[in-house]
């Protein structure tokens, strides 16, 4: 492993802090060594793309979260709601499990209550208290990835709900109770 000057100085400063403020220094080392979390997103309705690092140095990146909230917005109304960090971490875990660069096509992210009510009139599969309205669910697809197989990968994580919509060719993931279904 090659250590550049900046890294060497950082390690030296952290070592010095250990003797004066051990708890603070140890927390600092943990944050700096925490792996980054990135997502590659594509909004299937607007065509917008986002490649973003939303977690770095042990902290969620505020500006990145705002960009994610925007791409996940209800494209019908333009309304934005914060997307739960647990959902982002779930998508990141799916990407890690696939062990390859993964561009998630977002079919449906956040849905305003108005949009959800309109969709319920058209489909019996849209539930009244959808986790989409809470920023806790996403309907996804990954190019060159069989959605039936993607469903299996998501189910192995046991991190929430997983729905397989065969005819529409997408997988629903959420951070609610662990459960699964197929339509």
C-alpha positions in Angstrom: 0.0 0.0 0.0 1.4 3.4 -1.0 0.8 6.3 1.4 0.9 9.8 0.0 2.1 12.8 2.0 -1.5 14.0 2.9 -2.5 10.5 4.1 0.8 10.2 6.2 0.1 13.6 7.8 -3.5 12.7 8.5 -2.4 9.5 10.2 0.2 11.4 12.2 -2.4 13.9 13.4 -4.8 11.2 14.4 -2.1 9.4 16.3 -1.3 12.7 18.2 -4.9 13.2 19.0 -5.2 9.7 20.4 -2.9 10.7 23.3 -4.9 13.9 24.1 -8.5 13.0 23.1 -8.6 9.2 22.6 -12.4 8.9 22.1 -12.6 11.7 19.6 -9.5 10.4 17.7 -10.9 6.9 17.5 -14.2 8.2 16.1 -12.3 10.3 13.6 -10.3 7.2 12.4 -13.5 5.2 12.0 -15.2 8.0 9.9 -12.2 8.4 7.6 -11.9 4.7 6.9 -15.7 4.1 6.3 -16.3 3.1 2.7 -18.1 5.5 0.4 -21.6 4.7 -0.8 -22.5 5.6 -4.3 -25.6 5.3 -6.4 -26.1 5.5 -10.1 -29.7 6.5 -10.9 -31.8 7.1 -14.0 -35.4 8.5 -13.8 -37.2 6.5 -16.4 -39.9 9.2 -16.8 -37.8 12.3 -17.0 -34.6 10.9 -18.5 -32.5 12.5 -15.8 -29.3 10.7 -14.6 -27.4 11.0 -11.4 -24.1 9.5 -10.3 -23.7 10.4 -6.7 -21.7 9.6 -3.6 -24.2 10.0 -0.9 -22.1 8.8 2.1 -18.5 9.6 2.7 -16.1 9.8 5.7 -18.8 8.3 7.9 -21.4 11.0 7.0 -24.4 11.4 4.7 -23.7 14.1 2.2 -26.4 16.7 2.4 -26.1 18.0 -1.2 -26.1 14.5 -2.6 -29.3 13.7 -0.6 -31.0 16.7 -2.1 -30.0 15.6 -5.6 -31.4 12.1 -4.8 -34.6 13.5 -3.4 -35.0 15.5 -6.7 -34.5 12.6 -9.0 -36.9 10.5 -6.9 -39.6 13.2 -6.9 -43.1 12.7 -8.0 -42.6 13.6 -11.7 -46.4 14.1 -12.2 -46.7 16.9 -9.6 -43.1 17.9 -9.1 -43.4 17.4 -5.3 -40.3 16.3 -3.4 -40.0 14.4 -0.2 -36.9 13.2 1.5 -36.1 9.7 0.6 -35.2 7.5 3.6 -31.5 6.8 4.0 -32.4 3.1 4.7 -33.8 2.9 1.2 -30.7 4.3 -0.3 -28.6 1.9 1.7 -30.8 -0.9 0.5 -30.2 0.1 -3.1 -26.5 0.3 -2.4 -26.6 -3.2 -0.9 -28.3 -4.5 -4.0 -25.5 -3.0 -6.1 -22.8 -4.5 -3.9 -24.6 -7.9 -4.0 -24.6 -7.7 -7.8 -20.8 -6.9 -7.7 -20.9 -4.7 -10.8 -21.7 -1.1 -11.6 -25.4 -0.8 -11.3 -27.6 1.9 -12.9 -30.9 1.8 -11.2 -33.8 2.8 -13.4 -36.3 4.4 -11.1 -39.8 3.6 -12.4 -41.5 5.1 -9.3 -39.9 6.8 -6.3 -41.7 9.2 -4.2 -45.5 9.6 -4.9 -47.5 12.4 -3.5 -50.8 11.4 -1.8 -52.7 12.9 -4.7 -50.8 10.9 -7.3 -51.2 7.7 -5.2 -54.9 8.3 -5.0 -55.1 8.7 -8.8 -53.1 5.6 -9.4 -55.4 3.6 -7.0 -58.3 4.5 -9.2 -56.5 2.8 -12.2 -55.0 -0.2 -10.5 -56.0 -2.5 -7.7 -52.3 -3.1 -6.9 -51.7 0.4 -5.6 -52.3 0.4 -1.9 -53.9 3.4 0.1 -50.9 3.8 2.5 -48.2 3.1 0.0 -44.6 3.4 1.3 -43.9 5.4 -1.9 -45.8 8.3 -0.2 -43.4 8.2 2.7 -40.2 8.1 0.6 -39.6 4.5 1.7 -40.1 2.6 -1.5 -38.9 2.5 -5.1 -39.9 0.5 -8.2 -36.7 -0.4 -10.0 -35.2 -2.0 -13.0 -31.6 -2.6 -14.0 -30.6 -2.7 -17.7 -29.3 -6.1 -18.7 -30.5 -7.7 -15.5 -33.4 -10.1 -15.5 -36.0 -8.7 -13.1 -36.9 -12.2 -11.8 -33.3 -12.6 -10.8 -33.1 -9.1 -9.4 -36.1 -10.0 -7.2 -34.2 -13.0 -5.8 -31.2 -10.8 -5.0 -33.4 -8.2 -3.2 -35.1 -10.9 -1.2 -31.8 -12.3 0.1 -31.1 -9.0 1.8 -34.2 -9.3 4.0 -34.3 -5.6 4.4 -38.0 -4.9 3.6 -40.7 -5.6 1.1 -39.9 -7.0 -2.3 -42.6 -7.2 -5.1 -42.1 -8.7 -8.5 -44.2 -7.2 -11.3 -43.6 -9.6 -14.1 -45.8 -7.9 -16.8 -44.5 -4.4 -16.1 -41.0 -5.8 -15.7 -39.9 -4.1 -12.5 -39.1 -4.9 -8.9 -40.6 -3.0 -5.9 -38.3 -2.6 -2.9 -39.2 -0.8 0.4 -37.9 -0.5 3.9 -41.1 -1.6 5.6 -41.6 -5.0 7.1 -39.9 -8.0 5.4 -42.4 -9.6 3.0 -42.6 -10.5 -0.7 -45.2 -10.9 -3.4 -45.5 -11.5 -7.1 -48.0 -10.0 -9.6 
